[in-house]
Amino acid sequence: MNKIRISAVSYTNTKPFLYGLQHSAIKDQIDLSLDMPADCAQKLIDDKADIGLIPVAAALSLPQWQIVSAYCIGAEGPVNSVFIFSNCDIKDVKRLQLDPESRSSNNLARVLLKNYWKIQPELITGAADYAQSTDHETAFVQIGDRTFGKTEQYKYVYDLSGEWKKFTGLPFIFAAWIANKPIPAGFIKEFDSALRHGLAHRHELLETLPRRADFDLEDYLMHKLDFDLTEDKRKALYLFLDYINAL
């Protein structure tokens, strides 16, 4: 049987899943590649992967897609790794530099700007150094491990998952395990078992990660992130896609 091609990101938030896949028998049935979030999505679009842990906004680019796991990358409130960093109050932002590594978070920022904060700053892609700003009215989106320890560097910091919760009352789902074709039910059952194994061993995983003085990795992996794909997260997913379509 051909191996199932799986694409996932290598951020800290995915490490419990990677631990499970690499420490379960399913590892012999998969071809696992580690990519940036946007590249995970592109691999599904180009049929270079069968399953991807992809930013949920990217599902809109797939001719067919289905969620194949009971687990996801989500949060019930502030997640502490998806931000807008700004030198001024969000209402005064005139320009927003987007994160080249993220589709969902850029779209989440756009949804909140339009519908929650009700502002229309200029959106900048491909900024020479998008992940910093010395200009008073220029903010930027940044996600993932690159944000660790950065919240003290800017006067105004907006956790986009927390802002979404204020706006909608719902949790947020950043990425889901999505397939671009039917996947055998037996494999999906083993796949979820492997992911569950990884989540159950987060404390062991934490022992292998470098400690940081400026970021609480244990709080992040054990509390800030929420990995269960609940019914409320499904509601949030489809609401988010509706908002994107209306942009």
N, C-alpha and C positions, 0 to 999 in steps of 0.2 A: 504494500500500500504506500502511495506517495505520502510524504510527510506534509502535515498542515503547516503552511507558511504563516508565521505570526510576527507582527511588527509591534514593538512597544517602545516607549520612551525610557531613558535611563536616569530620569530625575529621581530624587529621593522618594517622592510620593509613590513611585512605582516599584520600589525595591521589595516591598512585601510580596507583590505578585511575582516578581522575578525570582525571589527566593523560593516560592512555592513551585514554580515551573522547573527550576533547576534542581530541586530536591525531591522530585516526585518521579514516578515511573514514566509519566507522560513526556519527559524530556527526550525520550527515544522516538517519539512520534511527531515531533515538531522541528521545524527549522526556524529558530528565533533570531530576529535581528533587532538591534537597538538603534533607534532613530530619533530625530527631533519630532515634536508633535506634528508639525505641518507635513513632514516627510512620511510619517505613519499614514496619514490620510492620503497622500499622493500615491503611496504604494497600493492602497486599496483601489483607488480610482484607476490606476494603470494595471490592475490585476497582477501586481507583483507580490501581493500578500493575500491570504484568504481571510485572516482575522487581524484586526488592528485595534490597539487601545488608542482610539483616535479622538481628537477634540470633537465634541458633539456637533458643532456647527458644520463640520466637514461632511456630515451625513447628507446634507443638502446637495452635495456634488456627486453623489453616488446614484446611478440609475436604479439600483435596488440595494436595500440594506436591511439588516435585522440585528437586534441586540442578542448576543448569544451567551450572556453570563448574568448571574445574579449579583455580580460585583462591578464596581465602577470606581472612578476617582471623583469624590464629591465632598460636600461639607454641609453641615446643618446651620452654619453661621460663618463668621470670619474664618478663613483658611490659613492665613498668614504666609501665603506664597504667591498671591495674585493681586497685584496692586496697580493703582495710579499713584505715582510720586509727583509732587507738585511744590512749587515755591509760593503758590498763592492759593486762596480758597478756590474750590472747584468751580464756583460760579463766575470767577474772574479769569478762568483759563481761556486763552485765545488760540492756542495751538496744542495738539496732542500727538506725540510721537508714538507710533504703534510698534509692538514687539514683533520682529520678523519670525520668531519661533512659534507664534501662537495664532490660531484662527479664532478659536472660541473666546479667548480672553479679549482679543481686540473687538470682537463682535459684542461681547458682554459690555465692554466699555461704551461702545456706540449705542447700544440699547439703553443703558443707564443715562448717558448724556442726553439723548433725545426725550426719553419718557419719564425719567425720574428727576434729573437735575434740570432738564429743559433748557439746555444750552447747545450751541452749534459751533464748537471750535473747529478750526482747520485741522484736518487729519493728515498727518505726515507719515509716509512710508519711505523706507530706505534712508532714514537720517544717517549721516556719517557716524555719529555716536549717539544712537537713539536712547541709550540707557543712562543718560545724565542730562541735566539741564541747568545752566546758570542764568538763563533768561527768566525773568520774573513771571511772565505769562505763558511759558511753555512747560507743559507737563509730559509725562511719558508712562506708557504701560510696560510693566515687566512682570515676568512669571518665573516660577521654578526656583531652583537652588541659587540662582544669581541674586535673588532678593534677600537671602538670609543675612541678617545683621544690618540691613540697609534702612530699616524704618526710622532710625535715629538721625539719618543724614538729611532728611527733608522735613520742612515744617508741616506740610500737609500730606497725609498718607491715607489713601482710601483702599480698604480691603474690598475687592469687588464682590466676593461671595457674601460678605457681611452686608454690603450695600444692596445687593439683590434681595437678601432676606428682608431688609427694611422695606424695600419697594413692593415685594410680592407676598411676603409671609411664608415663602417656600424655601426649602434647601436648594442647593445648586449642584448640578452635575457637570463637571468639566470634561470628562472623557469616559467613554464606555467601550466595552469589548464588542466591536461591530464586525459582522461578516458581509462580504459582497456576494455570497452564494450560499446555498443550503449546506449545512455542516452536519455530519452524522450525529444523531442524538447520543450515541454511546460515547463519542469523543467529547461532546459538550459536557456530559456528566463527569467524565474524568478531568476535564479542563477545570471545571468549577471546584472539584475536589482538590486539585493542586493549588488553586488560588486560595481556597479556604485554609489549606495547610500553611501557606505563607503568612496569611493574616494571623494565624494562631501562634506563629513563632516570631512575632515582631520584637519581643524582648531579646531573643537570641540574635536577631538581625541587628538590633541597636548596639550590641556588644562589638560588632564588627565595623561599625561606622566611626569615623574620626569625630572626637568631641569638639564642640565649638563653644567658645565663651560667649558669643554674641547671639546664639540661637538655641532654643530648647528643642532638640530633635525628638526627645521622648514625647513631649507634649504634642508636637506636630504629628507624629505617626500614630500615637495612641488616642489623641483627643480631637485635634483640629480637623484632621481628615476623617471622612466617614465613607466607608467602602461598600456599604450595602445599598443595592439598587432598590430602594423602597418605592412604594406607590407614589409618594409625594415627589420623589426625585423624577419619576417618569412624568408626572404632571409638569414639573419644572422644565424638563427637557422639551416637551412639545410646546409649552408656552414660550420658551426661549426661541425655538425655531419659528414660531408665529411672529414674534417680535422681529427676528432677523428678516423674515420675508417682507415685513412692512417698512423696513428701513429705506 
